């Protein structure tokens, strides 16, 4: 008797399935997220999966106690890119699967291509489902990299054919651009559908773990800014990194969302140029401008992303509300936190900003979540309101509490050292951070403060 196909409805957000269509997903609560998928019965699917990955099966595993598991010194693969190595946690782990996501045209393929072209000591298979070999060659020549003989290019969208190429080439690293263009014969749906992405990702993960070959997947994102495909895709992979940035700015930020082998607080910064992406080892020099000297509404704050301290400009504009209802707008900063800081200014310091428009911008197109820039934000707002400039040799770091106190921040020594390295003459820090701090080893003037009013008297006199 022939096996019949069956129809199920799968949630595009979390991957939960249902025999019938429902408006609201009972698992994740998303509305109108169920799409119809045609799947085969389990027996042919299991047979097809075993046939497609049979070349990499190493035998059925058996349960073993922890003490019998041998752990060696895992040598990470150097990507010849300091920023990418930092975000990955020190390099690429053998047998891992990394998912790189980002908006169209942000530079995902350029980043991966210029990285693998530098790796002359590894045999790499670059599988492209979106570009032809000639297009990839033109891109390699544009970014001024001479292709290595160990970097092999193949344009293929069939997973079974990809496994055939892998078996013949025996690469040390596999790149798939992109996972949404790959399809397998065990699923009848079109490439990019939930079923195809799920089945292909699970099969590639099985190959990576059993052979110890690392795989880098490039993924698309949807209009909400999240990775396209089922949520299970992010659960399957070992590392999820997001390539962010505004196309109107030249900076690109590589951020780790999930990392089983390292910290998710790391950040890599690149500069988009005509000849590819350039690593930015000292982002503070690019995020600071010397043109704001003598201008009001600009304050320099010290923030930390991961283990990297850098100084950024917080720009504010305060003006009288022209249409009765004051506007509150923030770019690169949480609007709700800005409203809280405005309430602290009015209640604790006595500045009336209820009838003023307040616009806040973090220069450089960055988005900062570090609460240590609170003091810089309210200083920029007050500077614009009073039309009084802030000394260009002054920077600050401190979290503002609801009672107007300046709360301590983490890694104060790194923040002070970064400000001193960039030539700032003084820095304002929370008084509590003085405990255990050796002020003699710094040439920069360190000014501790306890309250917002105390900081404003030092800044504005």
Secondary structure, 3 states (H helix, E strand, C coil): CCCCCEEEEEECCCCCEECCCCCECCCCCCECCEEEEEECCHHHHHHHHHHHCHHHCCCCCCCCCHHHCCCCCCCCECCCCHHHHHHHCCCECCCCEEEEEECCCCCHHHHHHHHHHHCCCCCEEEEECCCCHHHHHHHHHHCCCCCCCCEEEEECCEHHHHHHHHHHHCCCEEEEECHHHCECCCCCCCCCCHHHHHHHHHHHHHHHHHHCCEEEEEECECCCCCECCCCHHHHHCCEEEEEECCCCCCEEEEEEEEECCCCCCCEEEEEEECCEEEECCCHHHHHCCHHHCCCCCEEEEEEEECCEEEEEEEEEEEEECCCCCCCEEEECCCHHHHHHHHHHHHHHHCCCCCCEEEEEEECCCCCCCCHHHHHHHHHHHHHHHHCCCCCCCEEECCEECCCCEEECCCCHHHHHHHHHHCCCCEEEEEHHHHCCCCHHHCCCEEEEECEHHHHHHHHHC
